[in-house]
Amino acid sequence: MLDTSRDTVPAAPDVPAEEPRGCLFALSQPPLMISLGVIGCLLLMAAVHDLFVL
């Protein structure tokens, strides 16, 4: 049942608010970094092949 009383609400305990997780948190994940590394290596190999191999 919904409490509709007008009593004062006790203060919440001092719990630090969670910080939002942004881009740096995402980049620290190993699977993401491995996949980005593989894609980067494939792009680098394609660029070297186009530039130096006849």
Secondary structure, 3 states (H helix, E strand, C coil): CCCCCCCCCCCCCCCCCCCCCCHHHHHCCHHHHHHHHHHHHHHHHHHHHHHHCC
